[in-house]
Amino acid sequence: MKISGTPYRTIWPLPTGAVRVIDQSRLPFEFVTLDLATLEDAAHAIRTMVVRGAPLIGATAAYGLALALRADASDARIAEAARVLRATRPTAVNLAWALERVRQAIGPLPEAQRAAAAFAEAGRICEEDVEQCRAIGQHGAKIIREIAAQAGRRVNVLTHCNAGWLACVDWGTALAPIYAAHDAGIEVHVWVDETRPRNQGASLTAFELGAHGVPHTVIVDNLGGHLMQHGQVDLAIVGSDRTTAAGDVCNKVGTYLKALAAHDNRVPFYAALPLSTIDWSIEDGRAIEIEARDATEVTHMSGRTESGAIERVRVVPEASAALNLAFDVTPARLVTGIITERGVCEASRAGLLKLYPERAA
């Protein structure tokens, strides 16, 4: 994807041996990159949401493990680095998936070859993510095209949080079908949930849609149901941080409420995700560990003041407690379909196995 005409990915290796990422904590007001040179740099970037989004978290973790092995590639160092990285964000399954994939690739090798092999495997994970997201875009765009043909007008898509190219290596998951449809000349407009408390919709989704020229409108999180009641939403597409083998979708908190509103108003509700986001070991979404983040993300907000400064202000009373659970789970029964790199399927074990029959065993 492009920013001011220049193509970017969210993460890429440097000749120095470091890894460069876009510092998403500075968006939308400042476009800044950050170099990760150590395991600690990578872990900090994931923990503080300099990088975020399940596929990008996985890619960063893979590179973080590679960075950790440059000085010491022993089995003990691999295990310790994986432990540190896995603890940064417990909900997104892509993180553990990427770490295990790198460990399997380097485990049989002599220590002297492990760091280079880890970097190579991290690079393959990134390249595969790009192609998977591109395919998700093509499959999802068919849904948008069909709705446009039936309605004979602009298609209004509602999304929640950020599941665009900033959440992946490129293209994105939930936004990939929107980009593909827009680039194909289909008239599409996006309702962008602000997504409190970190405002990833208002800051990140709006930023990247604007950079690509996709018409969009930022709305408060609680407006979506009203828009659905009045026929102003044709479909909803969200991403996922972990999807169970039975089709339950864990995504940014607030997704479940949008799914309920969509179900009540007969609005199609899709989740877009790659294979790496499916946790085949879990059937019931209630078993997913939900990340609890610092309460200050709820009690405080950051933004640009009229003077141009980026400032942080408190928005709740000093004595008030705050709970900050980062995700919720949408039951499969509320999900119209799951859009993957292999196609669109029913949100169920049977549906997923039609696309991934090799997982039946």
C-alpha positions as CSV (number, residue, x, y, z in Angstrom):
1,M,0.0,0.0,0.0
2,K,1.1,3.6,-0.5
3,I,1.6,6.7,1.7
4,S,2.0,9.9,-0.3
5,G,2.7,7.8,-3.3
6,T,5.4,5.8,-1.7
7,P,4.8,2.0,-1.3
8,Y,5.3,0.7,2.3
9,R,5.0,-2.5,4.2
10,T,4.6,-2.4,8.0
11,I,7.8,-4.3,8.7
12,W,11.0,-5.0,6.7
13,P,14.6,-6.1,7.5
14,L,17.5,-3.8,7.0
15,P,21.0,-4.5,5.7
16,T,22.3,-3.7,9.2
17,G,20.5,-6.8,10.6
18,A,17.9,-4.7,12.4
19,V,14.2,-4.7,11.5
20,R,12.2,-1.5,10.7
21,V,8.6,-1.0,11.5
22,I,6.1,1.8,11.3
23,D,5.5,3.3,14.8
24,Q,1.7,3.0,14.8
25,S,1.4,4.7,18.2
26,R,2.3,8.0,16.5
27,L,-0.3,7.8,13.8
28,P,-2.3,9.5,12.4
29,F,-0.5,12.7,13.3
30,E,3.1,11.6,12.7
31,F,4.5,9.0,10.3
32,V,7.6,7.7,12.0
33,T,9.5,4.5,11.6
34,L,11.4,2.6,14.4
35,D,14.3,0.2,14.2
36,L,14.2,-3.0,16.2
37,A,17.7,-4.3,17.0
38,T,17.1,-6.7,19.9
39,L,14.6,-9.1,21.4
40,E,13.7,-6.5,24.0
41,D,13.0,-3.9,21.2
42,A,10.6,-6.4,19.5
43,A,8.9,-7.3,22.7
44,H,8.4,-3.7,23.7
45,A,7.0,-2.8,20.2
46,I,4.4,-5.6,20.5
47,R,3.5,-4.9,24.1
48,T,3.1,-1.1,23.7
49,M,1.3,-1.5,20.3
50,V,3.9,0.2,18.2
51,V,3.0,-2.7,16.1
52,R,-0.5,-4.4,16.4
53,G,-2.9,-6.5,14.5
54,A,-2.7,-10.3,14.7
55,P,-0.7,-11.0,11.5
56,L,1.7,-8.2,12.1
57,I,2.2,-9.3,15.7
58,G,3.1,-12.7,14.4
59,A,5.6,-11.3,11.9
60,T,7.2,-9.1,14.5
61,A,7.5,-12.0,16.9
62,A,9.2,-14.1,14.2
63,Y,11.7,-11.3,13.6
64,G,12.1,-10.8,17.3
65,L,13.1,-14.4,17.8
66,A,15.6,-14.0,15.0
67,L,17.1,-10.9,16.6
68,A,17.4,-12.7,19.9
69,L,19.6,-15.4,18.3
70,R,22.3,-13.2,16.7
71,A,24.5,-13.4,19.8
72,D,23.3,-16.7,21.3
73,A,21.4,-19.3,19.4
74,S,21.4,-22.0,22.0
75,D,18.2,-24.1,22.8
76,A,18.0,-22.2,26.1
77,R,18.0,-18.8,24.4
78,I,15.4,-19.9,21.9
79,A,13.1,-21.0,24.7
80,E,13.6,-17.9,26.8
81,A,13.1,-15.6,23.8
82,A,9.9,-17.4,22.8
83,R,8.7,-17.1,26.4
84,V,9.3,-13.3,26.5
85,L,7.6,-12.7,23.2
86,R,4.6,-15.0,23.9
87,A,3.9,-13.0,27.1
88,T,3.5,-9.7,25.3
89,R,0.0,-10.2,23.8
90,P,-1.7,-13.4,24.9
91,T,-4.9,-13.3,22.8
92,A,-3.6,-13.1,19.2
93,V,-2.9,-16.7,18.2
94,N,-0.7,-15.6,15.3
95,L,2.1,-14.7,17.8
96,A,2.4,-18.2,19.2
97,W,1.9,-19.7,15.7
98,A,4.8,-17.7,14.2
99,L,7.1,-18.5,17.1
100,E,6.5,-22.2,16.8
101,R,7.0,-22.1,13.0
102,V,10.4,-20.4,13.4
103,R,11.4,-22.8,16.2
104,Q,10.5,-25.8,14.0
105,A,12.5,-24.4,11.1
106,I,15.7,-23.8,13.1
107,G,15.6,-26.5,15.8
108,P,17.4,-29.2,13.8
109,L,20.2,-26.8,12.6
110,P,23.6,-26.2,14.2
111,E,23.7,-23.1,16.4
112,A,25.9,-21.2,13.9
113,Q,23.1,-21.4,11.2
114,R,20.1,-20.7,13.4
115,A,20.0,-16.9,13.4
116,A,20.2,-16.6,9.6
117,A,17.6,-19.4,9.2
118,A,15.3,-17.6,11.6
119,F,15.5,-14.4,9.6
120,A,14.8,-16.3,6.4
121,E,11.8,-18.0,8.0
122,A,10.5,-14.7,9.3
123,G,10.8,-13.3,5.8
124,R,8.8,-16.2,4.4
125,I,6.1,-15.6,7.0
126,C,5.8,-12.0,5.8
127,E,5.7,-12.9,2.1
128,E,3.0,-15.5,2.7
129,D,1.0,-13.0,4.8
130,V,1.0,-10.5,1.9
131,E,-0.3,-13.1,-0.6
132,Q,-2.9,-14.5,1.8
133,C,-4.2,-11.0,2.5
134,R,-4.3,-10.3,-1.3
135,A,-6.4,-13.5,-1.8
136,I,-8.7,-12.5,1.1
137,G,-9.2,-9.2,-0.7
138,Q,-10.2,-10.9,-3.9
139,H,-12.6,-13.4,-2.3
140,G,-14.2,-10.7,-0.2
141,A,-14.5,-8.2,-3.1
142,K,-16.9,-10.7,-4.8
143,I,-19.3,-10.3,-1.9
144,I,-19.1,-6.5,-2.3
145,R,-19.6,-6.7,-6.0
146,E,-22.7,-8.9,-5.6
147,I,-24.2,-6.4,-3.2
148,A,-23.4,-3.5,-5.5
149,A,-25.1,-5.3,-8.4
150,Q,-28.2,-6.0,-6.4
151,A,-28.5,-2.6,-4.8
152,G,-27.5,-0.5,-7.9
153,R,-25.8,2.0,-5.7
154,R,-22.8,2.7,-3.4
155,V,-22.1,-0.1,-0.9
156,N,-21.8,0.9,2.7
157,V,-19.4,-1.3,4.7
158,L,-19.1,-1.1,8.5
159,T,-15.8,-2.2,10.1
160,H,-14.5,-2.2,13.7
161,C,-11.0,-1.5,15.0
162,N,-8.2,-1.7,12.3
163,A,-7.7,-4.8,10.2
164,G,-6.1,-3.1,7.2
165,W,-2.6,-3.2,5.9
166,L,-1.3,-1.6,9.2
167,A,-2.5,-4.7,11.0
168,C,-0.7,-7.0,8.6
169,V,2.4,-6.9,6.5
170,D,0.4,-5.5,3.5
171,W,-3.2,-5.3,2.2
172,G,-4.9,-6.3,5.5
173,T,-7.7,-8.7,6.3
174,A,-11.1,-6.9,6.8
175,L,-10.0,-4.0,4.6
176,A,-8.5,-6.0,1.8
177,P,-11.9,-6.7,0.2
178,I,-12.7,-3.0,0.4
179,Y,-9.4,-2.0,-1.2
180,A,-9.9,-4.7,-3.9
181,A,-13.4,-3.5,-4.6
182,H,-12.4,0.2,-4.7
183,D,-9.5,-0.6,-7.0
184,A,-11.9,-2.5,-9.3
185,G,-14.1,0.6,-9.7
186,I,-16.9,-0.5,-7.3
187,E,-18.3,2.4,-5.4
188,V,-17.8,1.7,-1.8
189,H,-18.0,3.7,1.4
190,V,-16.8,2.7,4.9
191,W,-18.3,3.5,8.2
192,V,-15.3,3.5,10.5
193,D,-15.9,2.7,14.2
194,E,-13.7,4.9,16.3
195,T,-12.9,1.8,18.5
196,R,-12.4,3.1,22.0
197,P,-10.3,3.0,24.1
198,R,-7.3,3.2,21.8
199,N,-9.2,4.6,18.8
200,Q,-7.6,2.3,16.2
201,G,-10.5,2.9,13.9
202,A,-10.4,6.7,14.1
203,S,-6.6,6.9,14.0
204,L,-5.4,4.0,11.9
205,T,-8.3,2.8,9.7
206,A,-9.2,6.3,8.8
207,F,-5.6,7.1,8.1
208,E,-5.0,4.3,5.7
209,L,-8.4,4.5,3.9
210,G,-7.7,8.2,3.4
211,A,-4.2,7.5,2.1
212,H,-5.7,5.1,-0.5
213,G,-8.5,7.4,-1.5
214,V,-11.4,5.2,-0.1
215,P,-14.4,7.3,0.9
216,H,-15.1,6.8,4.6
217,T,-16.8,8.4,7.7
218,V,-15.6,8.0,11.3
219,I,-18.5,7.2,13.7
220,V,-18.7,6.7,17.4
221,D,-18.8,3.1,18.4
222,N,-22.4,3.1,19.4
223,L,-23.8,4.5,16.2
224,G,-23.5,1.4,14.1
225,G,-26.8,-0.2,15.3
226,H,-28.7,3.0,14.5
227,L,-27.3,3.1,11.0
228,M,-28.3,-0.6,10.5
229,Q,-31.8,0.1,11.6
230,H,-32.1,2.8,8.9
231,G,-30.7,0.7,6.1
232,Q,-27.4,2.5,5.9
233,V,-25.1,-0.5,6.3
234,D,-25.0,-3.2,3.6
235,L,-22.5,-5.4,5.4
236,A,-20.0,-5.5,8.2
237,I,-16.5,-6.9,7.8
238,V,-14.2,-7.3,10.8
239,G,-10.8,-8.9,11.4
240,S,-10.0,-11.5,14.1
241,D,-7.2,-12.0,16.6
242,R,-8.2,-15.7,17.2
243,T,-10.9,-17.8,15.6
244,T,-11.8,-21.1,17.1
245,A,-12.2,-24.4,15.2
246,A,-15.9,-24.0,15.5
247,G,-16.0,-20.5,14.0
248,D,-16.3,-18.3,17.1
249,V,-14.5,-15.0,16.4
250,C,-12.4,-13.2,18.9
251,N,-11.8,-9.6,17.9
252,K,-11.4,-6.1,19.4
253,V,-13.9,-5.4,22.2
254,G,-17.2,-4.1,20.8
255,T,-17.3,-6.5,17.9
256,Y,-19.8,-8.8,19.6
257,L,-22.2,-5.9,20.0
258,K,-22.0,-5.0,16.3
259,A,-22.7,-8.6,15.4
260,L,-25.8,-8.6,17.6
261,A,-27.0,-5.4,15.9
262,A,-26.3,-6.9,12.5
263,H,-28.2,-10.1,13.3
264,D,-31.2,-8.1,14.5
265,N,-31.2,-6.0,11.4
266,R,-30.4,-8.8,8.9
267,V,-27.1,-7.2,7.9
268,P,-24.5,-9.7,6.7
269,F,-21.6,-9.9,9.2
270,Y,-18.3,-11.4,8.0
271,A,-14.9,-12.0,9.6
272,A,-11.8,-11.9,7.4
273,L,-8.7,-13.8,8.5
274,P,-5.9,-16.0,7.3
275,L,-5.2,-19.6,8.3
276,S,-2.7,-18.5,10.9
277,T,-5.5,-16.9,12.9
278,I,-7.5,-20.1,13.3
279,D,-6.8,-21.9,16.6
280,W,-7.7,-25.5,15.9
281,S,-7.1,-26.5,19.5
282,I,-10.2,-24.5,20.8
283,E,-13.8,-25.1,20.1
284,D,-15.5,-22.7,22.4
285,G,-14.6,-19.0,22.2
286,R,-15.1,-18.6,25.9
287,A,-11.9,-20.6,26.5
288,I,-9.8,-17.8,24.8
289,E,-7.6,-15.8,27.1
290,I,-8.8,-12.2,26.9
291,E,-6.0,-9.6,27.4
292,A,-6.5,-7.1,30.2
293,R,-4.7,-3.9,29.4
294,D,-3.7,-0.9,31.5
295,A,-6.8,1.1,32.8
296,T,-5.1,4.3,31.8
297,E,-6.1,3.6,28.2
298,V,-9.7,4.1,29.3
299,T,-9.1,6.9,31.7
300,H,-6.9,9.0,29.4
301,M,-7.0,10.0,25.7
302,S,-4.3,11.4,23.4
303,G,-4.8,13.8,20.6
304,R,-3.5,16.9,18.8
305,T,-4.4,20.2,20.4
306,E,-5.1,23.5,18.6
307,S,-1.5,24.5,19.2
308,G,-0.3,21.4,17.2
309,A,1.1,19.6,20.2
310,I,0.2,15.9,20.9
311,E,-1.1,15.8,24.4
312,R,-2.6,13.2,26.8
313,V,-5.6,14.2,29.0
314,R,-7.7,12.4,31.6
315,V,-11.4,12.0,30.8
316,V,-12.8,10.3,33.8
317,P,-12.9,11.3,37.5
318,E,-9.8,10.7,39.5
319,A,-11.6,8.4,41.9
320,S,-13.2,6.2,39.3
321,A,-11.9,2.7,38.5
322,A,-11.7,1.5,34.9
323,L,-11.7,-2.0,33.3
324,N,-9.9,-2.4,30.1
325,L,-10.5,-5.8,28.4
326,A,-9.1,-5.6,24.9
327,F,-11.2,-8.3,23.1
328,D,-14.6,-10.0,23.1
329,V,-15.9,-13.1,21.3
330,T,-18.6,-13.2,18.7
331,P,-20.3,-16.7,18.6
332,A,-20.3,-18.4,15.3
333,R,-24.1,-18.3,15.1
334,L,-23.9,-14.5,14.6
335,V,-21.2,-14.7,11.8
336,T,-22.6,-14.9,8.3
337,G,-19.3,-16.2,6.9
338,I,-15.5,-16.3,7.3
339,I,-13.4,-14.9,4.4
340,T,-10.0,-16.6,4.2
341,E,-7.3,-16.8,1.6
342,R,-8.9,-20.0,0.3
343,G,-12.4,-18.6,-0.1
344,V,-15.6,-17.9,2.0
345,C,-17.1,-20.5,4.3
346,E,-19.7,-20.9,6.9
347,A,-18.6,-20.1,10.5
348,S,-18.5,-23.6,11.7
349,R,-16.1,-26.5,12.0
350,A,-17.6,-28.1,8.9
351,G,-17.3,-24.9,7.0
352,L,-13.7,-24.3,8.0
353,L,-12.8,-27.9,7.2
354,K,-14.2,-27.6,3.7
355,L,-11.5,-25.0,3.1
356,Y,-8.8,-26.7,5.2
357,P,-9.5,-30.5,4.8
358,E,-6.0,-31.3,5.9
359,R,-7.0,-30.2,9.4
360,A,-9.6,-32.9,9.8
361,A,-7.1,-35.2,11.4
